[in-house]
Amino acid sequence: MKAVAIGNLNLFKIVDKTKAETYYGCQQLWYPKQWQRLSGCGPTVATNLFFYLCHNQAPLELEEKTNTKENWISLMEEMWEYVTPTKRGVNTTERFYESLQTFLQAKGLEADYRFCNVAVDKSQRPGFREILDFIVEALTNDSPVAFLNLCNGKVENLDRWHWVTLISLDYSEDDSCAFASILDEGQIKRIDLALWFETTTLGGGFVYFMLE
């Protein structure tokens, strides 16, 4: 098995001092309004990507000052104004990367993005090796990957119609198996990516950004 991961997982370690709890990545349930909590996975993942790209070279003392729940919620609210769900959520990679690109430009940042769509029609989908290569390229460049899952297939620990943040990948050289670590609900979860690819009926897609 081969393995690749982002370089600074601790940057996603968020401390809630009021409850003495620690999370990995922000979670949509922190939004104050009910609609935000129901539909906010897209802006939540966009917040994860933005924060990591802007701070992945930060020293430890800066991480400790910025990685509070209050700071993350403030950023999530700001991100919502750009990556704003519709009635169907942020249901395409295009809606995600165009909105996040606009947010970055508003911050005075130049960034490039890549995307890999997995179509509903299986005959129009990329091969599994192409997807793995896409993820490996992103993680090798120390860029977390936004993963849109419209149907989880037989992967029981992955919600349907949902964005998550992919942070590492373990895969075999013959593409027969691949497991991804994701941030979701403030936790690190391990999902069977090969099983997802084989059994998803609606597909989804992957997006990553690189600051220029």
N, C-alpha and C positions, 0 to 999 in steps of 0.2 A: 504494500500500500504506500502511496505517496501522500504527502500532507503539505498544505499551504494555508497561511492564516495572516490576518492583519498583524501589524507589529506591536500594537499597544492596546491590548484588551482592557487594561486598567483605566483607560480614558473613559470607558463606558460604565465604570463603577460609580454609581450615584448613591450618595448618603442622604437618608432622611433622618435628620437629627431629632425630630420630634418623636419618632417611633423607634429610634436606634435600629433602623433597618437599612439594608443595602440592596440595591437593584443593579441590573446590568442593562443599560439603555433605558430610555424613557418609555412610558406606556400610555396608551390613549385614555385609560381610565383616570388619568390625572387632569384631563380637561374638565372645566367646571360645569359645562352645559351638557344635557343629556344627549343632544344630537351629536355633539363633538365626541362624546364617549362612545357612541354607537358607530360613527363613521370615520373616526379620526386616525385610522391606522396609516393612511398615506402620509399626512403631515407629520405623524409621529416618526415614521421611518426617515422622512426627509430631514427632520431635526437631527436624528442620529447621524446621518451622512454629513450634514453640514458641520455639526460640532466636531466630528472626528477629523474631517479634512482641514479644518481651521486650527486644530489643536494637537495634531498627531505628533508634532515635534516638541510639545510643551514639556518642561521639566516637571518633576513630581510635585513640587510645592505649588505650581500653578494648577495642576490637576485637583489638588485638595481644596483649593480656594473656589474653583469654578464648578466642581462636580457636586453641587447641592441640588436637592429636589426643587427648591424654589427657583434657582437659576434656570434649570431645564424647563420648568413649566412656563416661565416667562418667554423663553425662546420658542416653545411649542405654540404659544398664543400668537407670536409674531409670524411664525411659519404658516399658521392657519390662514392668514390674510392672503397668502400667495398660493399655497397648495391647498385649495379649498374643495372639499368633496361636493359632488353633485348628489342627486337622489340615488345614483348608483355608485356613489363613492368616487374614489380616484381609480377608475376601472380599466385604465390603459397605461402602458408604459409612456406613451406620448404625452398624455395629460400630466404624468408625474415629472418627466424630465423637462418639459417646457416650463412648467410652473416653478420648479426648483431653479432652473436656469434664470428665470426672471428675478427670483429672490436673490440669487447670488449677484446678479448685475446691480440690483438695488443696493447691495452692500459694497459695491465697487470692486467686485471680484470677477476675474475672468476664469472660466472653467470650460473644459471640454467634457463631453459625456459619450458613453457608449451604451447601446441597448441590444438585447437579444430577445426577440419575441417567440413565444411558443403558441402557435395558432390552434384554433379549435379543430380544424381539419388536419388530421395526422399526416396526410400526404404533403402538407405545406410546412411541416415543422422541421427545424434544423435537426441534424443528428445529435445523439447524446454526447458524442465527442466534441462537437462544436460548442455545446453548452458548457461542458467541463472546461474547455480551452478558454472560453469567455470568462468564467469565474476565476480560473487560475491566473489569467492575465490581470484581472482586477486586484486580487489579493496580493499578487506578487508586487504590484505597484502600490501596496498599502492602502487600497481603497475598498471600504465595505461595499457590499452589493445589496441594492434594494430588490427584493424578490416578491413579485406579484403572483399569488396563487389563487386562481379563480375556481379551481376544483382540486381538492386534496387527494382524490382517488382513494387508494387503500392506506394512505399515510394517516394514521389515527391521531397523531400528536401535532397536526397542522390544521389550522382553521381554513375553511374555504372563503373565497372572496375577501382576501386578506393580504396586506403587505407585511413583510418581516425583514429584518436586517441580517444578511448572511455574512459571517465573520471568518469562517474557516471551512476547509474541505479536505476530506480524506477519500482517496479514490484508488482503484486498482488500475494497473497499466492497460488491462484489456477492456476497460470500461464496464465490467460486469457488475461492479458495485461502487457506490459513492455515497458518502454520508456528509451532510453539511451541518455545521453548528450555526444556529440562528439566535438572534435576540428577539424575544417576544414576551409580553406581559412582565417585563422587568427581569426575565430569567434567561439563562442560556439553555437552549433545547437542541437536541441532536435528531435530525430527521433523515430518513432514507430517501435521498434525492433520486436514485435510480428507480425506486418503486414509484415515486411521484411521476416521473417521466413516463413510465410504462402504463400507469393507470389513470392519470388525469384525463378527464373528458373535455374540459374547457381550456386547459392550458394556462397561460399567464405570461410571465416575462421577467427579465432581469435588466437592471440599470446600474451603472456606476459612473461617478464623476471624478475628474482629476483637475485640481487647480493649476492654472498656467503660471 
